Amino acid sequence: MPTTILTDIAEAKITQAAGSGSQVAITHVALGDGNGASYNGDFGQTSLRRERVRVPIERRHFVSPNAWRVKAEFGADTVAFDVREAGFFDAGGSLIALCTFPEAEVRRTGAIVYLIDHVLNFSRVAEGLIIVDAPDDELFDFAVSMLTEQASQRIELFNINEAFYHEIGRYLGDLK
């Protein structure tokens, strides 16, 4: 399972943001090959071991007060390499969060589109201090909204059916 950590730089920026009323805004994601080997990230890291490509975060979805789902796409023309590390950077280029992948979960870029769809969880950070500065994932938000509405309608139909059963002793579908 991938391991994601907040770096020491992130903690310093978060502390500064808490004292000034500002926020740490994550804007980019980078992929690296870890110099050819999987490893456990270090809180003191300021960069990926070997960054190969970086792109802006394309879409975001607010999961909870301290968690963001981020999406980014690396095109099929991206140089081919085994992804062993991903870094999430702020607008100033500082490494805020580092995700490392064990050997069993290493994937390859190049020739196909490589998608990042990752939840960044900042549960140890005060609400609102870290944000993802990218457009909202409107399709995902719409799907969640529609599924919530459908679930609500199903519950209402169930309640109507139960009330009908208690009133006449049969369910609506049993009538002939």
Biotite code that builds the C-alpha atoms (Angstrom):
import biotite.structure as struc

atoms = struc.array([
    struc.Atom([0.000, 0.000, 0.000], chain_id="A", res_id=1, res_name="MET", atom_name="CA", element="C"),
    struc.Atom([1.381, 3.451, -0.850], chain_id="A", res_id=2, res_name="PRO", atom_name="CA", element="C"),
    struc.Atom([2.521, 5.578, 2.074], chain_id="A", res_id=3, res_name="THR", atom_name="CA", element="C"),
    struc.Atom([1.817, 9.317, 2.080], chain_id="A", res_id=4, res_name="THR", atom_name="CA", element="C"),
    struc.Atom([3.490, 11.686, 4.547], chain_id="A", res_id=5, res_name="ILE", atom_name="CA", element="C"),
    struc.Atom([3.572, 15.418, 5.183], chain_id="A", res_id=6, res_name="LEU", atom_name="CA", element="C"),
    struc.Atom([7.101, 16.766, 4.951], chain_id="A", res_id=7, res_name="THR", atom_name="CA", element="C"),
    struc.Atom([8.892, 18.940, 7.504], chain_id="A", res_id=8, res_name="ASP", atom_name="CA", element="C"),
    struc.Atom([8.573, 21.837, 5.051], chain_id="A", res_id=9, res_name="ILE", atom_name="CA", element="C"),
    struc.Atom([4.807, 21.279, 5.046], chain_id="A", res_id=10, res_name="ALA", atom_name="CA", element="C"),
    struc.Atom([4.684, 21.409, 8.835], chain_id="A", res_id=11, res_name="GLU", atom_name="CA", element="C"),
    struc.Atom([6.659, 24.670, 8.869], chain_id="A", res_id=12, res_name="ALA", atom_name="CA", element="C"),
    struc.Atom([4.382, 26.203, 6.228], chain_id="A", res_id=13, res_name="LYS", atom_name="CA", element="C"),
    struc.Atom([1.278, 24.980, 8.062], chain_id="A", res_id=14, res_name="ILE", atom_name="CA", element="C"),
    struc.Atom([2.506, 26.507, 11.315], chain_id="A", res_id=15, res_name="THR", atom_name="CA", element="C"),
    struc.Atom([3.145, 29.793, 9.523], chain_id="A", res_id=16, res_name="GLN", atom_name="CA", element="C"),
    struc.Atom([-0.280, 29.656, 7.848], chain_id="A", res_id=17, res_name="ALA", atom_name="CA", element="C"),
    struc.Atom([-2.005, 29.004, 11.176], chain_id="A", res_id=18, res_name="ALA", atom_name="CA", element="C"),
    struc.Atom([-0.436, 32.109, 12.654], chain_id="A", res_id=19, res_name="GLY", atom_name="CA", element="C"),
    struc.Atom([-1.233, 34.362, 9.708], chain_id="A", res_id=20, res_name="SER", atom_name="CA", element="C"),
    struc.Atom([-4.670, 33.184, 8.621], chain_id="A", res_id=21, res_name="GLY", atom_name="CA", element="C"),
    struc.Atom([-3.369, 32.031, 5.234], chain_id="A", res_id=22, res_name="SER", atom_name="CA", element="C"),
    struc.Atom([-3.386, 28.587, 3.626], chain_id="A", res_id=23, res_name="GLN", atom_name="CA", element="C"),
    struc.Atom([-0.941, 26.166, 2.044], chain_id="A", res_id=24, res_name="VAL", atom_name="CA", element="C"),
    struc.Atom([-2.197, 25.605, -1.513], chain_id="A", res_id=25, res_name="ALA", atom_name="CA", element="C"),
    struc.Atom([-1.138, 22.426, -3.299], chain_id="A", res_id=26, res_name="ILE", atom_name="CA", element="C"),
    struc.Atom([-1.074, 23.042, -7.053], chain_id="A", res_id=27, res_name="THR", atom_name="CA", element="C"),
    struc.Atom([1.131, 20.416, -8.748], chain_id="A", res_id=28, res_name="HIS", atom_name="CA", element="C"),
    struc.Atom([1.939, 16.713, -8.680], chain_id="A", res_id=29, res_name="VAL", atom_name="CA", element="C"),
    struc.Atom([5.218, 15.185, -9.792], chain_id="A", res_id=30, res_name="ALA", atom_name="CA", element="C"),
    struc.Atom([6.211, 11.595, -10.457], chain_id="A", res_id=31, res_name="LEU", atom_name="CA", element="C"),
    struc.Atom([9.613, 10.045, -10.000], chain_id="A", res_id=32, res_name="GLY", atom_name="CA", element="C"),
    struc.Atom([11.343, 6.712, -10.275], chain_id="A", res_id=33, res_name="ASP", atom_name="CA", element="C"),
    struc.Atom([13.018, 6.788, -6.842], chain_id="A", res_id=34, res_name="GLY", atom_name="CA", element="C"),
    struc.Atom([16.416, 6.308, -8.506], chain_id="A", res_id=35, res_name="ASN", atom_name="CA", element="C"),
    struc.Atom([15.327, 2.824, -9.543], chain_id="A", res_id=36, res_name="GLY", atom_name="CA", element="C"),
    struc.Atom([14.244, 1.482, -6.128], chain_id="A", res_id=37, res_name="ALA", atom_name="CA", element="C"),
    struc.Atom([11.187, 1.698, -3.904], chain_id="A", res_id=38, res_name="SER", atom_name="CA", element="C"),
    struc.Atom([11.836, 3.374, -0.547], chain_id="A", res_id=39, res_name="TYR", atom_name="CA", element="C"),
    struc.Atom([10.147, 4.765, 2.547], chain_id="A", res_id=40, res_name="ASN", atom_name="CA", element="C"),
    struc.Atom([9.748, 8.521, 2.387], chain_id="A", res_id=41, res_name="GLY", atom_name="CA", element="C"),
    struc.Atom([11.575, 10.771, 4.820], chain_id="A", res_id=42, res_name="ASP", atom_name="CA", element="C"),
    struc.Atom([9.933, 13.754, 6.518], chain_id="A", res_id=43, res_name="PHE", atom_name="CA", element="C"),
    struc.Atom([13.036, 15.823, 5.763], chain_id="A", res_id=44, res_name="GLY", atom_name="CA", element="C"),
    struc.Atom([12.807, 15.334, 2.001], chain_id="A", res_id=45, res_name="GLN", atom_name="CA", element="C"),
    struc.Atom([12.584, 18.542, -0.013], chain_id="A", res_id=46, res_name="THR", atom_name="CA", element="C"),
    struc.Atom([12.230, 16.854, -3.403], chain_id="A", res_id=47, res_name="SER", atom_name="CA", element="C"),
    struc.Atom([11.600, 13.489, -4.972], chain_id="A", res_id=48, res_name="LEU", atom_name="CA", element="C"),
    struc.Atom([14.655, 11.264, -5.192], chain_id="A", res_id=49, res_name="ARG", atom_name="CA", element="C"),
    struc.Atom([14.495, 11.557, -8.956], chain_id="A", res_id=50, res_name="ARG", atom_name="CA", element="C"),
    struc.Atom([11.635, 13.593, -10.364], chain_id="A", res_id=51, res_name="GLU", atom_name="CA", element="C"),
    struc.Atom([10.843, 12.739, -13.944], chain_id="A", res_id=52, res_name="ARG", atom_name="CA", element="C"),
    struc.Atom([7.709, 14.780, -14.714], chain_id="A", res_id=53, res_name="VAL", atom_name="CA", element="C"),
    struc.Atom([5.459, 17.407, -13.078], chain_id="A", res_id=54, res_name="ARG", atom_name="CA", element="C"),
    struc.Atom([1.986, 18.677, -14.035], chain_id="A", res_id=55, res_name="VAL", atom_name="CA", element="C"),
    struc.Atom([-0.653, 20.945, -12.514], chain_id="A", res_id=56, res_name="PRO", atom_name="CA", element="C"),
    struc.Atom([-3.430, 19.200, -10.618], chain_id="A", res_id=57, res_name="ILE", atom_name="CA", element="C"),
    struc.Atom([-6.362, 19.104, -13.043], chain_id="A", res_id=58, res_name="GLU", atom_name="CA", element="C"),
    struc.Atom([-9.310, 18.539, -10.732], chain_id="A", res_id=59, res_name="ARG", atom_name="CA", element="C"),
    struc.Atom([-10.080, 18.240, -7.070], chain_id="A", res_id=60, res_name="ARG", atom_name="CA", element="C"),
    struc.Atom([-12.915, 16.989, -4.934], chain_id="A", res_id=61, res_name="HIS", atom_name="CA", element="C"),
    struc.Atom([-13.478, 18.007, -1.335], chain_id="A", res_id=62, res_name="PHE", atom_name="CA", element="C"),
    struc.Atom([-13.790, 14.715, 0.614], chain_id="A", res_id=63, res_name="VAL", atom_name="CA", element="C"),
    struc.Atom([-13.875, 16.076, 4.168], chain_id="A", res_id=64, res_name="SER", atom_name="CA", element="C"),
    struc.Atom([-12.622, 19.167, 6.013], chain_id="A", res_id=65, res_name="PRO", atom_name="CA", element="C"),
    struc.Atom([-9.084, 17.761, 5.891], chain_id="A", res_id=66, res_name="ASN", atom_name="CA", element="C"),
    struc.Atom([-9.075, 15.531, 2.836], chain_id="A", res_id=67, res_name="ALA", atom_name="CA", element="C"),
    struc.Atom([-8.965, 16.256, -0.891], chain_id="A", res_id=68, res_name="TRP", atom_name="CA", element="C"),
    struc.Atom([-9.215, 13.873, -3.814], chain_id="A", res_id=69, res_name="ARG", atom_name="CA", element="C"),
    struc.Atom([-6.898, 15.064, -6.571], chain_id="A", res_id=70, res_name="VAL", atom_name="CA", element="C"),
    struc.Atom([-6.676, 14.088, -10.218], chain_id="A", res_id=71, res_name="LYS", atom_name="CA", element="C"),
    struc.Atom([-3.881, 14.682, -12.677], chain_id="A", res_id=72, res_name="ALA", atom_name="CA", element="C"),
    struc.Atom([-3.066, 13.208, -16.045], chain_id="A", res_id=73, res_name="GLU", atom_name="CA", element="C"),
    struc.Atom([0.307, 12.409, -17.530], chain_id="A", res_id=74, res_name="PHE", atom_name="CA", element="C"),
    struc.Atom([-0.024, 12.010, -21.300], chain_id="A", res_id=75, res_name="GLY", atom_name="CA", element="C"),
    struc.Atom([0.935, 9.015, -23.382], chain_id="A", res_id=76, res_name="ALA", atom_name="CA", element="C"),
    struc.Atom([3.918, 11.028, -24.628], chain_id="A", res_id=77, res_name="ASP", atom_name="CA", element="C"),
    struc.Atom([5.418, 11.055, -21.095], chain_id="A", res_id=78, res_name="THR", atom_name="CA", element="C"),
    struc.Atom([8.816, 9.370, -21.013], chain_id="A", res_id=79, res_name="VAL", atom_name="CA", element="C"),
    struc.Atom([8.494, 5.727, -19.913], chain_id="A", res_id=80, res_name="ALA", atom_name="CA", element="C"),
    struc.Atom([9.622, 4.939, -16.346], chain_id="A", res_id=81, res_name="PHE", atom_name="CA", element="C"),
    struc.Atom([8.496, 3.003, -13.264], chain_id="A", res_id=82, res_name="ASP", atom_name="CA", element="C"),
    struc.Atom([6.662, 5.292, -10.834], chain_id="A", res_id=83, res_name="VAL", atom_name="CA", element="C"),
    struc.Atom([7.932, 4.723, -7.290], chain_id="A", res_id=84, res_name="ARG", atom_name="CA", element="C"),
    struc.Atom([7.221, 8.163, -5.846], chain_id="A", res_id=85, res_name="GLU", atom_name="CA", element="C"),
    struc.Atom([4.764, 11.021, -6.219], chain_id="A", res_id=86, res_name="ALA", atom_name="CA", element="C"),
    struc.Atom([5.139, 14.482, -4.771], chain_id="A", res_id=87, res_name="GLY", atom_name="CA", element="C"),
    struc.Atom([2.477, 17.102, -4.165], chain_id="A", res_id=88, res_name="PHE", atom_name="CA", element="C"),
    struc.Atom([3.864, 20.637, -4.389], chain_id="A", res_id=89, res_name="PHE", atom_name="CA", element="C"),
    struc.Atom([2.656, 24.113, -3.489], chain_id="A", res_id=90, res_name="ASP", atom_name="CA", element="C"),
    struc.Atom([2.722, 27.077, -5.863], chain_id="A", res_id=91, res_name="ALA", atom_name="CA", element="C"),
    struc.Atom([6.225, 27.986, -4.681], chain_id="A", res_id=92, res_name="GLY", atom_name="CA", element="C"),
    struc.Atom([7.571, 24.545, -5.569], chain_id="A", res_id=93, res_name="GLY", atom_name="CA", element="C"),
    struc.Atom([7.897, 23.169, -2.019], chain_id="A", res_id=94, res_name="SER", atom_name="CA", element="C"),
    struc.Atom([7.255, 19.470, -1.454], chain_id="A", res_id=95, res_name="LEU", atom_name="CA", element="C"),
    struc.Atom([4.210, 19.331, 0.831], chain_id="A", res_id=96, res_name="ILE", atom_name="CA", element="C"),
    struc.Atom([3.231, 15.652, 0.670], chain_id="A", res_id=97, res_name="ALA", atom_name="CA", element="C"),
    struc.Atom([5.221, 12.646, -0.477], chain_id="A", res_id=98, res_name="LEU", atom_name="CA", element="C"),
    struc.Atom([3.744, 9.336, -1.578], chain_id="A", res_id=99, res_name="CYS", atom_name="CA", element="C"),
    struc.Atom([5.994, 6.303, -2.038], chain_id="A", res_id=100, res_name="THR", atom_name="CA", element="C"),
    struc.Atom([4.995, 3.008, -3.628], chain_id="A", res_id=101, res_name="PHE", atom_name="CA", element="C"),
    struc.Atom([6.201, -0.451, -2.603], chain_id="A", res_id=102, res_name="PRO", atom_name="CA", element="C"),
    struc.Atom([7.639, -2.576, -5.398], chain_id="A", res_id=103, res_name="GLU", atom_name="CA", element="C"),
    struc.Atom([4.391, -4.557, -5.765], chain_id="A", res_id=104, res_name="ALA", atom_name="CA", element="C"),
    struc.Atom([2.498, -1.352, -6.619], chain_id="A", res_id=105, res_name="GLU", atom_name="CA", element="C"),
    struc.Atom([4.931, 0.241, -9.043], chain_id="A", res_id=106, res_name="VAL", atom_name="CA", element="C"),
    struc.Atom([3.275, 1.245, -12.336], chain_id="A", res_id=107, res_name="ARG", atom_name="CA", element="C"),
    struc.Atom([4.849, 2.390, -15.608], chain_id="A", res_id=108, res_name="ARG", atom_name="CA", element="C"),
    struc.Atom([4.282, 5.618, -17.517], chain_id="A", res_id=109, res_name="THR", atom_name="CA", element="C"),
    struc.Atom([4.687, 6.188, -21.239], chain_id="A", res_id=110, res_name="GLY", atom_name="CA", element="C"),
    struc.Atom([2.735, 4.942, -24.270], chain_id="A", res_id=111, res_name="ALA", atom_name="CA", element="C"),
    struc.Atom([-0.534, 5.180, -22.275], chain_id="A", res_id=112, res_name="ILE", atom_name="CA", element="C"),
    struc.Atom([-2.125, 7.944, -20.229], chain_id="A", res_id=113, res_name="VAL", atom_name="CA", element="C"),
    struc.Atom([-1.053, 7.697, -16.584], chain_id="A", res_id=114, res_name="TYR", atom_name="CA", element="C"),
    struc.Atom([-3.710, 8.953, -14.178], chain_id="A", res_id=115, res_name="LEU", atom_name="CA", element="C"),
    struc.Atom([-3.257, 10.084, -10.601], chain_id="A", res_id=116, res_name="ILE", atom_name="CA", element="C"),
    struc.Atom([-6.456, 9.764, -8.567], chain_id="A", res_id=117, res_name="ASP", atom_name="CA", element="C"),
    struc.Atom([-5.290, 10.113, -4.981], chain_id="A", res_id=118, res_name="HIS", atom_name="CA", element="C"),
    struc.Atom([-6.849, 11.191, -1.697], chain_id="A", res_id=119, res_name="VAL", atom_name="CA", element="C"),
    struc.Atom([-4.634, 13.495, 0.326], chain_id="A", res_id=120, res_name="LEU", atom_name="CA", element="C"),
    struc.Atom([-5.621, 13.246, 3.986], chain_id="A", res_id=121, res_name="ASN", atom_name="CA", element="C"),
    struc.Atom([-4.478, 15.967, 6.361], chain_id="A", res_id=122, res_name="PHE", atom_name="CA", element="C"),
    struc.Atom([-6.211, 14.711, 9.514], chain_id="A", res_id=123, res_name="SER", atom_name="CA", element="C"),
    struc.Atom([-3.411, 15.985, 11.756], chain_id="A", res_id=124, res_name="ARG", atom_name="CA", element="C"),
    struc.Atom([-3.784, 19.530, 10.428], chain_id="A", res_id=125, res_name="VAL", atom_name="CA", element="C"),
    struc.Atom([-6.312, 22.159, 11.503], chain_id="A", res_id=126, res_name="ALA", atom_name="CA", element="C"),
    struc.Atom([-9.245, 22.441, 9.116], chain_id="A", res_id=127, res_name="GLU", atom_name="CA", element="C"),
    struc.Atom([-8.730, 24.751, 6.168], chain_id="A", res_id=128, res_name="GLY", atom_name="CA", element="C"),
    struc.Atom([-4.968, 25.237, 6.499], chain_id="A", res_id=129, res_name="LEU", atom_name="CA", element="C"),
    struc.Atom([-4.200, 23.060, 3.478], chain_id="A", res_id=130, res_name="ILE", atom_name="CA", element="C"),
    struc.Atom([-6.198, 23.333, 0.275], chain_id="A", res_id=131, res_name="ILE", atom_name="CA", element="C"),
    struc.Atom([-5.824, 21.959, -3.223], chain_id="A", res_id=132, res_name="VAL", atom_name="CA", element="C"),
    struc.Atom([-5.805, 24.837, -5.667], chain_id="A", res_id=133, res_name="ASP", atom_name="CA", element="C"),
    struc.Atom([-7.337, 23.312, -8.801], chain_id="A", res_id=134, res_name="ALA", atom_name="CA", element="C"),
    struc.Atom([-10.706, 23.300, -10.550], chain_id="A", res_id=135, res_name="PRO", atom_name="CA", element="C"),
    struc.Atom([-13.473, 21.304, -8.883], chain_id="A", res_id=136, res_name="ASP", atom_name="CA", element="C"),
    struc.Atom([-14.207, 17.832, -10.233], chain_id="A", res_id=137, res_name="ASP", atom_name="CA", element="C"),
    struc.Atom([-17.725, 18.733, -11.368], chain_id="A", res_id=138, res_name="GLU", atom_name="CA", element="C"),
    struc.Atom([-18.481, 15.313, -12.873], chain_id="A", res_id=139, res_name="LEU", atom_name="CA", element="C"),
    struc.Atom([-17.620, 13.535, -9.621], chain_id="A", res_id=140, res_name="PHE", atom_name="CA", element="C"),
    struc.Atom([-19.622, 16.068, -7.593], chain_id="A", res_id=141, res_name="ASP", atom_name="CA", element="C"),
    struc.Atom([-22.594, 15.585, -9.959], chain_id="A", res_id=142, res_name="PHE", atom_name="CA", element="C"),
    struc.Atom([-22.401, 11.780, -9.664], chain_id="A", res_id=143, res_name="ALA", atom_name="CA", element="C"),
    struc.Atom([-22.349, 11.970, -5.867], chain_id="A", res_id=144, res_name="VAL", atom_name="CA", element="C"),
    struc.Atom([-25.295, 14.371, -5.917], chain_id="A", res_id=145, res_name="SER", atom_name="CA", element="C"),
    struc.Atom([-27.333, 12.139, -8.234], chain_id="A", res_id=146, res_name="MET", atom_name="CA", element="C"),
    struc.Atom([-26.590, 8.979, -6.251], chain_id="A", res_id=147, res_name="LEU", atom_name="CA", element="C"),
    struc.Atom([-27.562, 10.735, -3.034], chain_id="A", res_id=148, res_name="THR", atom_name="CA", element="C"),
    struc.Atom([-30.866, 11.810, -4.609], chain_id="A", res_id=149, res_name="GLU", atom_name="CA", element="C"),
    struc.Atom([-31.540, 8.293, -5.901], chain_id="A", res_id=150, res_name="GLN", atom_name="CA", element="C"),
    struc.Atom([-30.832, 6.791, -2.488], chain_id="A", res_id=151, res_name="ALA", atom_name="CA", element="C"),
    struc.Atom([-33.215, 9.296, -0.898], chain_id="A", res_id=152, res_name="SER", atom_name="CA", element="C"),
    struc.Atom([-35.951, 8.386, -3.398], chain_id="A", res_id=153, res_name="GLN", atom_name="CA", element="C"),
    struc.Atom([-35.437, 4.655, -2.773], chain_id="A", res_id=154, res_name="ARG", atom_name="CA", element="C"),
    struc.Atom([-35.748, 5.159, 0.976], chain_id="A", res_id=155, res_name="ILE", atom_name="CA", element="C"),
    struc.Atom([-38.959, 7.138, 0.463], chain_id="A", res_id=156, res_name="GLU", atom_name="CA", element="C"),
    struc.Atom([-40.406, 4.385, -1.779], chain_id="A", res_id=157, res_name="LEU", atom_name="CA", element="C"),
    struc.Atom([-39.465, 1.779, 0.824], chain_id="A", res_id=158, res_name="PHE", atom_name="CA", element="C"),
    struc.Atom([-41.199, 3.795, 3.555], chain_id="A", res_id=159, res_name="ASN", atom_name="CA", element="C"),
    struc.Atom([-44.352, 4.142, 1.406], chain_id="A", res_id=160, res_name="ILE", atom_name="CA", element="C"),
    struc.Atom([-44.330, 0.400, 0.712], chain_id="A", res_id=161, res_name="ASN", atom_name="CA", element="C"),
    struc.Atom([-43.912, -0.392, 4.424], chain_id="A", res_id=162, res_name="GLU", atom_name="CA", element="C"),
    struc.Atom([-46.757, 1.961, 5.362], chain_id="A", res_id=163, res_name="ALA", atom_name="CA", element="C"),
    struc.Atom([-48.948, 0.294, 2.730], chain_id="A", res_id=164, res_name="PHE", atom_name="CA", element="C"),
    struc.Atom([-48.092, -3.139, 4.164], chain_id="A", res_id=165, res_name="TYR", atom_name="CA", element="C"),
    struc.Atom([-48.960, -2.067, 7.711], chain_id="A", res_id=166, res_name="HIS", atom_name="CA", element="C"),
    struc.Atom([-52.249, -0.587, 6.494], chain_id="A", res_id=167, res_name="GLU", atom_name="CA", element="C"),
    struc.Atom([-53.576, -3.466, 4.334], chain_id="A", res_id=168, res_name="ILE", atom_name="CA", element="C"),
    struc.Atom([-51.279, -6.406, 5.110], chain_id="A", res_id=169, res_name="GLY", atom_name="CA", element="C"),
    struc.Atom([-49.660, -6.662, 1.659], chain_id="A", res_id=170, res_name="ARG", atom_name="CA", element="C"),
    struc.Atom([-46.931, -4.956, -0.293], chain_id="A", res_id=171, res_name="TYR", atom_name="CA", element="C"),
    struc.Atom([-47.827, -2.955, -3.388], chain_id="A", res_id=172, res_name="LEU", atom_name="CA", element="C"),
    struc.Atom([-46.111, -5.507, -5.654], chain_id="A", res_id=173, res_name="GLY", atom_name="CA", element="C"),
    struc.Atom([-48.238, -8.330, -4.193], chain_id="A", res_id=174, res_name="ASP", atom_name="CA", element="C"),
    struc.Atom([-51.514, -6.871, -5.470], chain_id="A", res_id=175, res_name="LEU", atom_name="CA", element="C"),
    struc.Atom([-53.205, -8.741, -8.339], chain_id="A", res_id=176, res_name="LYS", atom_name="CA", element="C"),
])
